Amino acid sequence: MSTITGIAQSGLEAATTRLNVSANNLANALTDGFQPSRVSSAEVPGGGVTSSVSKAVDPLAEARADRALLATSGTDLVSEIVAQSTAARLFEANAASLRTADEIFQAALKLKP
């Protein structure tokens, strides 16, 4: 994946995965025994990123969680707000990359005789 479009697309897919996982965690925040998931991202040789989803293993999550709001799910609202903000910034950055690639392509077309 060496094109800027492919790299930005993989970034958009990673941001989508982050947002979907966070939304699922929030939707199940009041579910007793729910174990939230986390997203791990890794660089792909040649450009781009790949994401994987796993169950969160955070022994302090219950201690930080507000038990009155979260029952016994272990979902940390602060972590989910950060995850959603991160996903939003990833969308913005990768969309800007796509816009720049399009502008470069359009400029190159104008140079062609």
C-alpha positions in Angstrom: 0.0 0.0 0.0 2.2 2.8 -1.2 -0.3 5.4 -2.5 -1.4 8.3 -0.3 -5.0 7.3 -1.0 -4.4 3.7 0.2 -2.6 5.0 3.3 -5.3 7.5 4.2 -8.0 4.8 3.5 -6.4 2.5 6.0 -6.3 5.3 8.5 -10.0 6.0 8.0 -10.7 2.3 8.5 -8.7 2.3 11.8 -10.6 5.4 13.0 -13.9 3.6 12.1 -12.9 0.6 14.1 -12.0 2.8 17.1 -15.3 4.6 17.0 -17.3 1.4 16.6 -15.6 -0.3 19.5 -16.0 2.8 21.7 -19.7 3.0 20.8 -20.2 -0.6 21.7 -18.5 -0.1 25.0 -20.7 2.8 25.8 -23.8 1.1 24.7 -23.0 -1.8 27.1 -21.8 0.4 30.0 -24.8 -0.5 32.2 -24.6 -4.2 31.4 -23.5 -6.2 34.4 -20.4 -8.2 33.6 -19.6 -6.5 30.3 -16.0 -6.5 29.5 -15.0 -3.5 27.3 -12.8 -3.9 24.2 -9.8 -2.0 23.1 -8.3 -1.3 19.7 -4.6 -1.8 18.9 -3.1 -0.3 15.8 0.1 -1.3 14.1 2.1 0.2 11.2 2.0 -1.7 7.9 5.3 -2.0 6.1 5.1 0.2 3.0 2.6 2.6 4.6 -0.7 2.5 6.3 -2.1 1.0 9.5 -4.0 -2.1 10.6 -6.2 -2.4 13.7 -7.1 -5.3 15.9 -9.8 -5.5 18.6 -9.3 -7.3 21.9 -10.9 -7.4 25.3 -9.5 -4.8 27.7 -7.4 -6.1 30.6 -7.1 -3.2 33.0 -7.2 -4.2 36.7 -7.7 -0.5 37.7 -10.7 0.1 35.4 -13.2 -0.9 38.1 -11.4 1.3 40.6 -11.7 4.3 38.3 -15.2 3.6 37.1 -18.1 5.4 38.8 -20.0 2.4 40.2 -23.3 4.4 40.5 -23.4 5.0 36.8 -21.6 1.9 35.4 -23.0 -0.9 37.6 -20.4 -3.7 37.3 -19.5 -3.4 33.6 -16.0 -2.0 34.0 -16.4 0.5 31.2 -14.5 3.7 31.9 -16.3 6.7 30.5 -13.2 8.8 30.5 -11.3 6.3 28.3 -14.3 6.1 26.0 -14.4 9.9 25.6 -10.7 9.9 24.8 -11.1 7.0 22.3 -13.9 8.9 20.5 -12.0 12.1 20.4 -9.0 10.3 19.0 -11.1 8.6 16.3 -12.5 12.1 15.3 -9.0 13.5 15.0 -7.9 10.5 13.0 -10.8 11.0 10.6 -9.9 14.7 10.2 -6.2 13.9 9.5 -6.9 11.2 7.0 -9.6 13.2 5.2 -7.0 16.1 4.9 -4.6 13.6 3.4 -7.2 12.6 0.8 -8.0 16.2 0.0 -4.3 17.0 -0.5 -3.8 13.9 -2.7 -6.8 15.0 -4.8 -5.4 18.6 -5.1 -2.0 17.2 -6.2 -3.7 14.9 -8.7 -5.8 17.8 -10.1 -2.7 20.0 -10.4 -0.8 17.3 -12.2 -3.7 16.9 -14.7 -3.5 20.6 -15.4 0.2 20.3 -16.2 -0.4 17.5 -18.8 -0.4 19.0 -22.4 
